[in-house]
Amino acid sequence: MTPLPPDTDLDPKAEAAIRQALLQVSLGKAPADRILRPGRLLDAGTGLWREGQEVVISGARIAYVGPVGSWPGTAAEVIDLPDLHAVPGLGEVHKHIESSHLTPEYEAALVLPRGNTWTCEASHEFSNVDADRTLDFWLAARRAGSPLKIYPLPGSAVPPTAYEHGGGWLGYEAQRDFLKESRMVAGLDEVMDWPGVSDPENPSHARLWGMITATLEARAVVEGHAAGLTDLPTINAFAAAGISSDHEMWTAKEAMNKLSAGLFIELRIHSLKEMVQGLLQLGLRDWSRVAFATDDRSATDTFKTGATDHNVRMAIEAGLAPEIAVQCATINPARHMRLEAWQGLIAPGRYADIVLLDDVEAFSIAEVWADGQKVSEGTRYLAEVPRIDWPDWARKTVNVGRQLKAEDFRIAAEPGRAAMTAALLRPFHWAPEFLTADLPVVDGAVQRDSARNITKFAIIDRFSGEGAVSKMFWLGCGPATPDTALACSMAHDKHNLWACGSSDAAMALAANTVAEMQGGWALVSQGKVLATVGWEIAGLMTARPAEAVDAEMQALYRAAEGIEWLYEPSFNPRWQPGFPERLAWATLTCSPWQWVLVAPSEHAPQGLVNVTNGATHPVVW
C-alpha cells in the first residue's frame, strides 16, 4: 500500500482540496477509482437497509452513494458483491491499544480484518511513559501508510495522581499544543481522578482543570471514567464539569441515570450482554448515546473472540436489533467524538471504510475495505505493514539504573522485635481502610506467611534511574511455590515495574529480567527464568506481528501451569485461580481505589498512600 496523502493528519488545507476534488467526482465531472455494488447497504444514519446501491470511491474517500446506475460518471473498475451486506467500518470509542501489546502498525493488521477501521486511542499508557512524544508515537503508523485511523486522546492521568511521578507531566499548555498540532487529536482521555477534579484543595486540581480547560477551548471531547460514582448528586456534578462520558457502569440502572444526566455511555464487553438486556428491560428507546468500548483487550483475547465485531455480536445475542448494534459501533461513537465528517457512515466525504458481511445476524465478516482498498478477506490481512524504525525514545524507556538485589525487597523490622504489624492490600481492594496482620520477624526482616496467603508485592521506579523500590505485603495473589516470582512492566496506569513473589531473590531476578528486556513479563522459579514475553516499545508493546506476542504469552501460560498460585475466592468474583494476569490492573490509583502502593516519592517514601486524601502510612509498625 502506498503512503497516504497529507490528509492523514486531517490538515485543513489538504482537507479542502480533497473535498473540492470529491465534489467533481460526485457530479460525474471527474472519474472515480472504483464502484462497489453490495447486495444491500446499511444507512447507519437512519438505521435502514438500502437495496441496489452503489458506492463510488475516489482515492481514500467516498464520492457518491445512490441507486445502481444513478451516478453519471465513469470509474476504472466496478466490483459487484451481490451476496454481501455493507456496513460502515467499525470504530472504537475508547481503547488502550497498548493493552493489545502491539505497536499501531501491527495493531492495524490484527483489528482491520475484524472490522475495526478507526480507533480513539486513550493514551493513558504511552503518555505515562513518554508524555511529550504522545502524538509522535500515535500518528507515526498512519503517516507511514497504515489504513487504520488512530485518533489520539492524550492522557488526563499523567501522572494518574499527584502522588506518582515519572514519564512526564501534562497540563494546560501540553493539551493546548496537542490539539493545535493535529486535527486527529479528538480530545482528552478519560478523566478519572474525581477527587482531583472535584476538590480545589487536591494537589492535582489545577493540572486536571488545565487539561479540561484546553480541551473545552478547542471544543473537543472530554472523556470520563466514573467508576463508583453512582449517587445522583455526584453523577450530576460529573456531567456539570464538562466530562462527557463514562465506560465504568456496573448496572443498567446506573447507566440509565448517567444517560439522563447527559452522559454518553460506553459499554464494555465484560458486562455488555447484561447491560444491553437491562437497558432494554428499562425501556431505553434512543440508543444514539450508547457505544461499545473495547477499553483493554490483548492480542491473545482478540484472537479468541474478535475485536469490536465481538461486541456487536454480543449485543445482537442480547436482543439488540442488528441495525442498532451496528450504529453503536459506527455512527454513535463517530458523532460523540465529533468525527462524523470522516467516520461512521457509508456516505460522501467519509473515508471509504466498509465492512462486508456474509451473515448479518451472526455478524460474520467476509471482507473489509479501508481507504478505498480491500485490506482483508476473512481474517487474512492483505495490506502491507509499513516498516517503522522506532527510535530510542520508544525503545529505551525502562531505566531502573542498576541491578536489583534481594536486599531491595527486604522489609526491615524494628530492632529487637519478634513480630510486627503489617499493612495488607489485596488485588482490587476498594475499602476505605487497608487490612492488617501480625507477621513474624526472622533475622531482622518481616516475613511472608504463605499459610495465611500473605505474600510480598513491590513496585520499582523505572523512570528515574535511581532503582527506588516500594514493597509491602499483599493477600491472596502471586506464587505459593517457593522461590518463585512474577514481574511485569505493565502496571496501570503509571506503568512502573512490579514484582510479586515468594522470595526476595526471585523478585529481584524477575524484575531484572524485565528491565533487561526493556519491558514485558518474566516468570522465574528456583533461580531460573521459566518464560518471558518481550514488550520492547515503551515497555508495553512490541513491534512484531500479533502472532509472535501471542506465542510468547501461550508459552508463559504453559510455564505458569507448573506454579501454584495463591487465591482468595471471597475477594472478587472476577479474581480466578491460575496465572494472575490481572495483577497488571491491581496497581490502579483511580476511583474506586483508596489505599494503594505506588513507587516511592517524597510524599510517600514507602509508597503506601490513600489517593483520595493523600494520607500515608508505614508498611510495618
N, C-alpha and C positions, 0 to 999 in steps of 0.2 A: 504494500500500500504506500503510495507516495505521500510525502509530507503535506499537511493540510494548509490551506491559505491562511492569511493573517487573522481570520475570524475565530481562530482557536482561542483568542482572548476576548472575543466579542468587542473588539475595538470599534468605537462608534463610526469612524470614517470608513473602515472596511465594511462594517455592517450596512451602512447606507449604500455603498457601491454594490454589495450583494443584493440588496433589496431592489435597487434600480434594475439590475440585470434580470432578477426573477420576474419583475413586472413585465418585461418584454417577452419572456418565455410564456408567462401566463396568458398573454394576448395572442400568442402564436406568431409573434413577430421575430422571435429568435428560436433556434432549435433546442430541443431538450436532449439529455443524455439517454434517458430510457423511460419507458412506461411500464408500471406494474399493474396487472389486472387480476386481483384476487377474486375468489368466488363471492365473497362479501367482505365488508369493511365496517368496523365499529366506529361510529362517530361518537367519540368519548364526550364531546360537548353536550350531546343530547341523550346519550345512552341508547341510541337506536342503531340497528344494523342497516347498512345500505347495500343493496344488491346491485351487481353490474356496474361497479365503479372502476375508474382508472386513476392511478396516482402518477403524475408527471414529475420526474425528478431532473433537476439541473444542478450539477455539482453535488454538494452535500445536503441540499435543501429540496423541499417540495415546492413546486411552482403552481400546481393545479390539481384539484380533485373534483371529479364530476362523473356523470354517466359515461359509459364507454362510447367513444366517438364524438363526444361534445367538445373536446379540445380542438382548436383549429390549427394547431401547429404540427411539426414533424419531429420525430425522435430517432436517434441512432438505432434503438432496438426496442422491441415490445416483448414483454415477458408475461405469458398467460399462466395463471396459477388457479385454475377453476375449482380445485378441491381444497383450497386453503382459505382460512379466515384471518383477516388482517386486524391487528390491534396496535395501538401506539407502543413504541419502545417503553419498557418499564423503567420507573425511576425510584431511587431510594431516597426517601425524605430525610433519613437520619442514619448514617452508617459511619463506623470507625473502620476504614479499610485496613488500618494497622492490625486489627483483630483477625483478618484473613491471613496475616503474616506474609503478604506478598506486596512487592512494590507495584505502583499503579499500572505499569505496562503488562505485568503478569496477572494482576487482578482483572484487567480487561479480558485476557484470554480465558479466564475462569468464568466470569459472570455474563459476558455477552452471549455465549451460546445458551444461557439460561434466561435470556430476555432482558437483562439489565443493560440499558444503553446510556444511562446517566445516573450520577450519584452526587448527593450532597454530603460531602466529606466533613464529618465532625472531628476537627483536628485537635482534640484534647491530647491525643497520644504523641504525635510527632511534635506538636507545638511545645509540649512539656520537655521534649528532648533538645530541640533546636528551634526556639521560637522565631528568631529572626529569618530563618530560611523556610518558613511555612509555605509561602507561595512558590518559591523556587522549587520546592520538592513536589507540591501537588500539581503544578502546571507543566512540569517537565515532560511527562509522557504524552500529553495531548499536543504540546508543541512539537514533539518528535514524530507525530503521526498516529498516535493511538486513537481509535474510533470511540473510546469510552469518554464521555464528557464528565469531568470531575469539577464540581462547583465547591470550592473550599469555604469552610466557615472556621476562621481562626478560633482557637480555644479560649473560652472565657476563663477557664480554670488554669491559668498559667501565672503563678502556681495555683494548685487547687484550693489551698487555704493560705492564710498569712503565716502559718507555722511550718511551711515547707519551702524549699529553695532549690536552685539549680536548674539549668536548661533554658533559662531566660525568664523574662518578666514582660507581660503585655498589659498595656494600659490604653489611655485615650489616643495618644499620638500614633502608636503602632496600629491600632484598629482603623483609625482615620486613613493612614497611609496604605494599608492593605486594600481598603475599599476604593481608594483612588487609583491604585496600581493596575487593577484588573477588574473588569465587569463580571468576570467569572466568580468573584467573591460574592456569595449570596447573603452573607450576614454574619451573625455572631453565634458560635456554637453554644450548646446547652448551658444556660446559666443555672448552676446547681448549688452554689454556696448561698442558700437562703439567709442564714444569719448575716453573711456579709452584705447582702442586698438590703435587708430589712432593718438592720441595726446600725445607725450612724456612728456608734462607738466601736464597731467591729473594725479591726485594722485592715480588712480587705474592702471596706465600704467604698472608699474613694477610687481605688483601682477598678473595681467592678462597675461602678457608675460611670467612670470614664469610658470604658468599653461600650457600655449600653448607650451612652450619650453619642459617641461617634457613630454607632450603628443607626440610631434614630435620626441623626443629622443627615445621613445618606439615604434615608427612607428604605433601609434594608431590614432584614428579618432578625429579630432577637429570639433565638430558640431557647426552650426551657427544659428543666429537669426538676420535677416537683414531687419526688419520692417522699411519702409520708405526710405530704401537705393535703389533708383531707377535710378539714373543717371549712365551712363556708367563708368565714372572715378571712382566713389565710388564702384560700383559693381566689377570692376577690382581690386581695392585696397583690397576689402574684400577677394577676391579669392587669391590674391597675398600673403596675410597674412598667408595663410595656413589653413584658415577656409574652410571647405569642402562642406557646405550645407546651405540651407535656407528653412524654412517652413512658411514664412510670406509673400509670394507673394500675391498681390492684383489683378493682371491682368495676362492673358495668355501671353501678350507681355513681361511683366516684367519677368515671368517665363522663357520665351524663351531666353531673354537676359542673365539671370543667368545661364541657361544651356550652352549657347555659351561661357560664361566665365569660364566654367569648374566646376560649382557648381552642386551638386546633389540636386534635388528639391523634397520636401516632401509636398504633397497636403493634406490640412486639409478638414474635412467634410463640414464646413460651406460654402466653395466655390468650393468643388470638382467637382460638376456637371458642373458648368460654366467653370472651368479651363480645364477639360477634353475636353469639346466641343470646347473651344477656341484653345487649343493646336492642336486638330485635324484639325480645320479650318486653322491654321497656317502651317499645313503640317508636323508636327512632325512625323518622321518615326521611330526613335530609342527611345523606351521608357525605355531603360535599366538604365537610370539615373533618373528615376522617381519612387517614392514610395508614399504610403498613410500614413500620420501621424495622430495618434489619438490625440496627444497633451493632452488636458484636456477633460475628459468625465466622468461624475459622474455615480455611480451605477444606479441611477434613470434613466438617459438617456440611459444607456446600456440596462436596462430592456425594454425601449420603442422601441429602434431601433436596438440594437445589438452592437457588437464591430467592429473589422476590417472587419468582414463579411458584415456589413452595408456599409463600404467604398467600398468594392468590388462590391456589388450590385449597389451602386450609379454610379460607373464608368461604369458598363455594361449598365445601363439605359441611361447614357450619350452618348453611342455609341462606347465605347471601347470594343474590342473583349474580350470575357471571358478569353481567354488564356493570353492575355496581362495584363488584370486586375489582374489575379492571380499572374503573375510574379511581378507586382508592390507591392504585399503583401507577397512575398516569396523570390525568388532568388535575386531580385533587392536590397531590404534592407539588405539581408544577405551579398551580395558582398560589398555593400557600407560600412557596419560596420565590414568587414573583418571576418565574421563568416561563410563563405561558407563551411568550412570544417565540420561544425556541423548542419547548418540550411539551409533552403531554397530549398532543393531538396529531392525527394524520390530517394535516391542513397546510395551506400555502404559507410559506415563510419559515415553517418549522424545519428542524433537521429531519432528513429522510431516514428516520429510525422506526422500523416496522418489524413487529413480531408476527410471524405467520404460523397459525395453529392448524393442526390436522384434527383436533378434537377440542372443542371449546369447553365442555363440561369438565373434562379431565385436565384442561389447560396443558395440552401436550404440544410442545414446540417442534415444528418441522424445520423452520429457517428463521434466521434473524438478519435483518439489514440494518446497517448503521452508516451514516454519512452517505447514503445513496448507494452503498455497495453491499453485496452479500458477504457477511462475515462468519456465518456458521451454517452447518447442516446438522440437525440433531444437536448433540453436544460437541461436535467436532469444530474447532475454531479454524477458520480459513485464512484470516488476515495474518500478515507478518507482524511479529512482536518487535517493536523498534528497539535497537540496542542503545542503552543509556549507560555511559561510564560514570557511575555515581561517584562524586568526589569525596574527599576525606571528611568534609563536614557531614556527610550522610553515613560514611562507613566507620569512622572512628569516634564513637560517641560514648563508649564505656571507658571511663577514666577513673579507675579505683586508685591508681597511683602506686600500688605496692602489692606484694604477695601477702595475702591474709594468712594468719596463723590461728591455731586452735585457741590461743590465748585471747584473741579478739572476740571470741564468742563466750568467754567465761564470765559468769556473773558473780562478782566477789561478795562474800559475806562480811558482816562486821566482825572484828576480831573477837574471838572467844565464844562466838555463838554456835550452838549445836543445831539450831533451826532458825529459819526466818520466814516471815510472812511475805508472800509474793502476790503481785497483781497479776491477774489472769485475764486474757481475752480469748475469744473463740471465733472461728470464722463467722462473719455476718452477725456480730454481737451489736445489737442496736439498743440495748438497755441503757438507762441513764447512769448506771454505775458499773465499773468493772467488777469481776469476780475476784476472790482471794482464796489462798490455800497456804497452809504451813508446809514448808519443804525442808528436807534435811540439808545439812551442811557437811561436806567432806573435803578435807584439805583446804579449807578456807573458801570453798566455792559452793554456791547454792545449786542443788541437784534437781534434775528432772525426776518425775515419778511416773513411769510407764504403767504401773498398776492402776493409777488413777487417770490414765490418758493424758498426762501432763507432759508436754514436750517443750522444745525451745524454738522460737521464731526470731529471725533477725532481718533487719534492713540495712543495706550497705550503700552509702552515698556513692553514686557512680559518676558524679559531675565534677566535683571539686578537685579530685586527685589526692585528697587527704586520707581516703580509706576509712572514714568515720563509720562506726557500726553501732546501731541501737539494737538491743536484744532484750527479750523478756520471755516469760513462759506463756504458752498457749495451751488450750484444752481441745482435745478431740480432733487433731489434724496431724498430717505428716507421717513419717515412718515409725513403726514399732520395732521393726527389725534392727538389731544392734548395729552401731557404727555405720549408719546409713543416713543420707541426706538428699534433699532435692533443692535445686536452686533455679532461678529464672530471672530474666531481665524485664519481663512484663509484670508490672505492679501498679495497677490502676490507682490514681491517674498520674502520679509523679514519675513512675517508671524508674525507680532505683532498683538495684538488685535486691532480691530477697532469698533467704535460705531457711529451710526448716529441717531439723534433723535430730537423730537420737544420740549423736556425739558431736562435740565441738570440732574435732579434727575432720569429721566427714563434712560438716558445714563449710569449713574453710576450703576443702578440696572442691566441693561442688561450686562454691562462689568463684574461686579462682578459675575453674574450668570455663564458666560462663564468661567471665571477664576476658580471658584469653581469646575466646571465640568472637569477642565484640557483640555478644548477646545470644540469647536463646535459652534452652533448657539443658540441665545436666543432672543426671541421677547417678549417685555414687554409693558404693557399699563395700565394706571391708577393704578400704584403701584403693579400690579400683573404680574407674569410670565405666558404668554399665551402658549408658546411652546418652547421646547428645542430640539436640536439634539446633541448627545454626540460623540465627537471625542477625546477619551482619550489617543490615541497614537500620540505623537508629536503635539498634538493639531490640527491634520489634518486628522486622520484616526481612525477607530475603529476595534478592534479585535473581530468582530462579523460578522455573515453572511450578505450578501448584502441585503437580505430581511428585516433585522432588521433596518438598517440605512435608507433604502427606506421608511419603515413605519413611521419612525420619520420625514423624510422630507415631506411626504404626510400630516402628522399632522401639521407641520409647515406651509405648503402651505394653509391648510384649515383655520388655525388661521389667516393667513395673509389676507384672503379674507374679514375679518371684519375690516381691516385697510384701510384708504385712503392714497394712495401713491402719492407723488409729481412726476411730469412728465414734461419733456421739449422735445416735439417731434422733434423740429428742430435741436437738437444737434447731434444725431446719429441715423441712421435708425434702428440700431440693439437694441437701447435702448427702450424697450417696457414698457408700464404701467403695474402695478402689482408688485408682490414681487420682490424687487431689488437684485436678487441673484448675478448679475454681478458686484455689488459693491466690491466683493471679488477680482476682477481684476482691479478695478479703482485705486488701490494703486501701480500699476506697476511703475517702475522708469527707464525702458529701452526705447530705441528708439521705437516710435517717441515722447514719453513723454518729456516734458521740465520742466515746473514748477510742483512740486509735494509736497505732505505733507508726511514727514517721522517722525519717533519718534525723540524726542528732542536729540540733541547732542551738544558738544562744538562748532562745526562748525555752526550748525543751531539750536540755543536754542529754537526757536518757531516752528521749523520743516518745514518751507516753504523754499524750495531750488530749484534752477534750476540745474538739474543734468547734463546738457551739459557743464556748465562752473563754477558751484559751487557758483553762486550768491545767496544771501539770502535776505529776505525782512520781515519786520514786518507783522503780520496778520491784524492789525488795526493801523491806524495812524491819 
